[in-house]
Amino acid sequence: MINNMNVPQAFIVDITLENAQQYLIDESFQRPVVIDFWADWCAPCKNLMPILEKLANEYAGEFLLAKVNADDPQTQMIGAQFGVRSLPTVMIMKDGQPIDGFAGALPEVQVREVLAKYLPKPWEASLAKATAFIAENNFADALPLLREAYEVSGELPSINLLIAQCYLELNRVDNAEVILSTIKMADQDALYEQLQSRIELMKQAAKTPELAALETAHLQTPEDLQIRYELALQYHQESQHRQALEHLLHILRKDRNFAEGEARKTFNGILTALGKGDPLAIEFQRKLFTLLY
């Protein structure tokens, strides 16, 4: 991203007459450049600079922090060229032109608000990687990235729908169904309708004769734990994990050592197969913990 530099990806640079054109103008065509005009005698400057340096390191190269000592005879003319009238002054450069800025030492939250208008959101990188995985039909690797982006973005419904889509591609109908049930009407777009239709079709297709027979037997003898256990196994085999876990949890409430511990072993096996961080696994791990302790 930066040309002719000793460091491949600089976050912070001190501006001199020799490098001003490179960092203040040329670099702004590659990424935003935040110019901090400061002076050693300026107390507010000393309050603002640590905030800017913190954000520069936090964004790890998404913008360049260029520090100009407005009291240095070598760089005084730079401040004059930019029309700086007070210190500290911050200007944001993009494509060779100042596009925003502020004067005075703003608190960190306000500095973040100014910069956020011109920088990628923290979750956008995760979303971009996840989208690339989806394009490659690699839904398993896309899921954790989407979960991360969903949480950091403040739970955007559009990302949650992508999570539901991945679950469907992985034949995790129960997880997708739970997600869709949380989507508000205002956010129910074309993708939502498509996913809802797919869920219905997949649920119908999953009704094997074996599953249908066990469901009928369970309805006729709901207190028969053996039938319930066989039904749970069938649900698991059909990738209907929520139903399987619910039946197994019911069995464990009645008999913690059912089938010489096989019910609990199956329950834990499903949680392990779902994977660490899976919302369904977390939900039923908590339920099991509550039951046992």
Secondary structure, DSSP 8 states (H G I E B T S, - for coil): --SS-SSSS-SEEE--TTTHIIIIIGGGGTS-EEEEEE-TT-HHHHHHHHHHHHHHHHHTTSSEEEEEETTSTTTHHHHHHTT--SSSEEEEEETTEEEEEEES---HHHHHHHHHTTS--TTHHHHHHHHHHHHTT-HHHHHHHHHHHHHHTT--HHHHHHHHHHHHHTT-HHHHHHHHHH--GGG--HHHHHHHHHHHHHHHHT--HHHHHHHHHHHH-TT-HHHHHHHHHHHHHTT-HHHHHHHHHHHHHH-TTHHHHHHHHHHHHHHHHH-TT-HHHHHHHHHHHHHH-
